[in-house]
Amino acid sequence: MIVAPLFGQTKAAGLLVKHGAELEAKNNDGSTAFLVAVFFCHPDTLKLLLKNGQTPLDTDGIALRNPPASKCCHAGAQVPS
C-alpha cells in the first residue's frame, strides 16, 4: 500500500483499497500511505485515501495540517479540519 502513493499511482492505490489493503499499514520508517502521499504531494491519492476512510491523522496522532500537507492540499486535495 505504500508504493502506490509514493509514485502517485492513484488507480493502483484504488485497486489495493478495493481489495482490502490496510490504510494504516506502515513502511520501515513508520510512514503510512497517507503520509507518503502528503510528503510526495499527490493530491489525487490523498483524496482517494480520505474518501475510503483515512483519517486526517496518522496512527501516531500527527496532524495533517503540517507544512508539507498544507502545501499538497493547496495543490488540490481538500482536507477536513
C-alpha positions as CSV (number, residue, x, y, z in Angstrom):
1,M,0.0,0.0,0.0
2,I,3.0,2.3,0.5
3,V,4.4,2.1,-3.0
4,A,1.4,3.3,-5.0
5,P,1.2,6.6,-3.1
6,L,4.9,7.0,-3.3
7,F,4.7,7.3,-7.1
8,G,1.2,8.9,-7.3
9,Q,-0.3,5.7,-8.7
10,T,-3.9,6.6,-7.7
11,K,-5.5,3.9,-9.8
12,A,-3.2,1.2,-8.2
13,A,-3.9,2.6,-4.7
14,G,-7.7,2.4,-5.5
15,L,-7.4,-1.3,-6.5
16,L,-5.4,-2.0,-3.4
17,V,-8.0,-0.3,-1.2
18,K,-10.9,-2.1,-3.1
19,H,-9.2,-5.4,-2.3
20,G,-8.8,-4.7,1.4
21,A,-5.4,-3.2,1.7
22,E,-4.8,-1.8,5.2
23,L,-4.8,2.0,5.1
24,E,-2.8,2.3,8.3
25,A,0.0,-0.1,7.2
26,K,3.4,1.3,7.8
27,N,6.8,1.1,6.0
28,N,10.1,0.5,7.7
29,D,10.3,4.3,8.5
30,G,6.8,4.2,10.2
31,S,5.1,6.1,7.4
32,T,1.6,5.3,6.2
33,A,0.4,5.5,2.6
34,F,-1.3,8.7,3.6
35,L,1.9,10.4,4.9
36,V,3.8,9.2,1.8
37,A,1.1,10.8,-0.4
38,V,1.4,14.0,1.6
39,F,5.2,14.1,1.5
40,F,5.3,13.5,-2.2
41,C,2.4,15.8,-2.8
42,H,-0.1,13.5,-4.7
43,P,-3.5,15.2,-4.1
44,D,-5.5,12.7,-6.1
45,T,-4.1,9.8,-4.0
46,L,-4.9,11.8,-0.8
47,K,-8.4,12.4,-2.0
48,L,-8.8,8.6,-2.6
49,L,-7.5,7.7,0.8
50,L,-9.7,10.2,2.6
51,K,-12.7,9.1,0.6
52,N,-12.0,5.5,1.7
53,G,-11.9,6.1,5.4
54,Q,-8.4,7.5,6.0
55,T,-8.5,10.0,8.9
56,P,-6.6,13.3,8.7
57,L,-4.4,12.0,11.5
58,D,-2.0,9.1,11.2
59,T,-1.9,6.4,14.0
60,D,0.7,8.4,15.9
61,G,-1.5,11.5,16.0
62,I,0.5,13.6,13.6
63,A,-1.9,16.2,12.2
64,L,-2.4,16.5,8.5
65,R,-2.1,20.3,8.8
66,N,1.7,20.2,9.0
67,P,3.6,22.3,6.4
68,P,4.1,19.6,3.7
69,A,0.4,18.6,4.0
70,S,-0.7,22.2,3.7
71,K,1.4,22.6,0.5
72,C,0.0,19.5,-1.0
73,C,-3.6,20.4,0.0
74,H,-3.2,23.7,-1.7
75,A,-2.4,21.7,-4.9
76,G,-5.9,20.3,-4.9
77,A,-6.7,17.9,-2.0
78,Q,-9.4,19.1,0.4
79,V,-8.7,18.1,4.0
80,P,-11.3,18.1,6.7
81,S,-10.5,20.5,9.6
